[in-house]
Amino acid sequence: MKTKKRPLRTLSVLLTVAVLFGVFVCLPVGAEEILTEGDYTYTVENGEATITGYNGNGSNIVIPSMLGGKQVTVIGQSSFENCSSLVNVKIPYGVKEIKECAFNSCPNLKNVDIPTSVTKLGGAVFGLCTSLTSMVIPSSVKKTGSEIFYGCSSLTSVVLPEGLEEIQGQFFGGCSSLKSVNIPSTVKRIIFYAFQDCTSLTEIVIPDGVISLGSGIFYGSAITHIEIPASVTSIGIGTFGKCNRLTDIFCLASEEPQGWDNGWLGDCTAKVHWGTKMPVIHTILGDPSGDGKVNANDYMMLKRHVLHTFKLTADQIAVVDINKDGKVNATDYMLLKRAVLGTYKLAAK
C-alpha cells in the first residue's frame, strides 16, 4: 500500500537539506485536479494522463495504458514511492516519461518492464529498491536524472542504452552487488560519484569518446584495473579515492592532460601506465560482461549488439563468436542463450 506523501510544511526543510548536502529530494507534486479510476489517481493535461498515485496492494501489476479514456503518457513523481507490495511491474507502451522517485523505496520490487516508448527517466526513479537485481534500459531512453539506482543493494547487472550521453551523479551510488554494467559508446560524460561504493564492481570499460570523468566516480569501488581512453580531457578530484584493490591504470594518453585535476588519483596507490593499452581481460567464452560467469546478461548484451542497439568492444567481441566462424551474428546469440538455458555446452575458448 502506498504511503502518504510528505506534508507541504516540510518543503523548506527538504530544500535546505538538498542545498547543503547535495542529496536528491523527492519533492511533493503540485496542486492539480486529481482524478481516480480503480487503484490509480491521475491528472489530465493536453488530453494525456499522468499517473500521480497508486492505492492498491498488488504484487504483480500491469499499469493501465488508458485512464478516464486518456492515454497514459507519464508515470508521475513519487507515484509508486514506498509501495512495499510491488514485486513485478509492467509499464505500457505509450508512456514517454517516468518522473522523479516514481518507484523510489519499493523494497520488494524485483522486475520492471520498461517499453521502448520511454525516452526519459527522472532522478532517483528506482532509488532504494533493495530487491531489484537487474535492469535493461531500452534504447529509446536518451536522458536520465541522477541517482537512478542509488542504494539498490541487490542490483547485479544493468544494460544501458546506446544514445545516452551522460551517466549522472551517483547513478549507481551504493549498489554494493553491482558486477556488470556497460558504458555505451555514445556517453561523453560520467558525472560525480556515479559508481561510488560499488564494492562488487571489479572492472569496467570506459569507451573511446568519453571526454569527462567527474569527481569521485569510482570512490570506494572494487575495480582492480582500468583503461582510460585518450579522449578523456577532464578528470575531477578523487576519481579513484578509496579504490584499495586498484593496482593498474592504463592511460592511452602519452602524458597527463592539463585538464586532469592534480588530485585525480585521490589516495589510490595504483601504478599508472602512460601511453599503454590494457591487456585483454575478457577470457571466458560467452562472458562479454567480464564478471566471470555466463548468464542472461551476457546473451542480452550480445543480442543488442547483433540488433545494433549496443556496441561491444573488440575484446568483448572476441569472446562471443560462439561457433568460431569469424563472425558475430544471430547464430552466436542463439547458441549463447541455449548455453545459459543449459541446452548447449560451450567449447573451451
C-alpha positions, 0 to 999 in steps of 0.5 A, a space after each residue: 500500500 502506498 504511503 502518504 506523501 510528505 506534508 507541504 510544511 516540510 518543503 523548506 526543510 527538504 530544500 535546505 537539506 538538498 542545498 547543503 548536502 547535495 542529496 536528491 529530494 523527492 519533492 511533493 507534486 503540485 496542486 492539480 485536479 486529481 482524478 481516480 479510476 480503480 487503484 490509480 489517481 491521475 491528472 489530465 493535461 493536453 488530453 494525456 494522463 499522468 499517473 500521480 498515485 497508486 492505492 492498491 496492494 498488488 504484487 504483480 501489476 500491469 499499469 493501465 495504458 488508458 485512464 478516464 479514456 486518456 492515454 497514459 503518457 507519464 508515470 508521475 513523481 513519487 507515484 509508486 514511492 514506498 509501495 512495499 507490495 510491488 514485486 513485478 511491474 509492467 509499464 505500457 507502451 505509450 508512456 514517454 516519461 517516468 518522473 522523479 522517485 516514481 518507484 523510489 523505496 519499493 523494497 520488494 520490487 524485483 522486475 520492471 518492464 520498461 517499453 521502448 516508448 520511454 525516452 526519459 527517466 527522472 532522478 532517483 526513479 528506482 532509488 532504494 529498491 533493495 530487491 531489484 537485481 537487474 535492469 535493461 534500459 531500452 534504447 529509446 531512453 536518451 536522458 536520465 536524472 541522477 541517482 537512478 539506482 542509488 542504494 539498490 543493494 541487490 542490483 547485479 547487472 544493468 544494460 544501458 542504452 546506446 544514445 545516452 550521453 551522460 551517466 549522472 551523479 551517483 547513478 549507481 551510488 551504493 549498489 554494493 552487488 553491482 558486477 556488470 554494467 556497460 558504458 555505451 559508446 555514445 556517453 561523453 560524460 560520467 558525472 560525480 560519484 556515479 559508481 561510488 561504493 560499488 564494492 562488487 564492481 571489479 572492472 569496467 570499460 570506459 569507451 573511446 569518446 568519453 571526454 569527462 570523468 567527474 569527481 569521485 566516480 569510482 570512490 570506494 569501488 572494487 575495480 582492480 584495473 582500468 583503461 582510460 581512453 585518450 579522449 578523456 580531457 577532464 578528470 575531477 578530484 578523487 576519481 579513484 579515492 578509496 579504490 584499495 584493490 586498484 593496482 593498474 591504470 592504463 592511460 592511452 594518453 602519452 602524458 597527463 592532460 592539463 585538464 586532469 585535476 592534480 588530485 585525480 588519483 585521490 589516495 589510490 596507490 595504483 601504478 599508472 601506465 602512460 601511453 599503454 593499452 590494457 591487456 585483454 581481460 575478457 577470457 571466458 567464452 560467452 562472458 562479454 560482461 567480464 564478471 566471470 560467469 555466463 548468464 542472461 546478461 551476457 546473451 542480452 548484451 550480445 543480442 543488442 549488439 547483433 540488433 545494433 542497439 549496443 556496441 561491444 568492444 573488440 575484446 568483448 567481441 572476441 569472446 562471443 563468436 560462439 561457433 568460431 566462424 569469424 563472425 558475430 551474428 544471430 547464430 552466436 546469440 542463439 547458441 549463447 542463450 541455449 548455453 545459459 538455458 543449459 541446452 548447449 555446452 560451450 567449447 573451451 575458448 
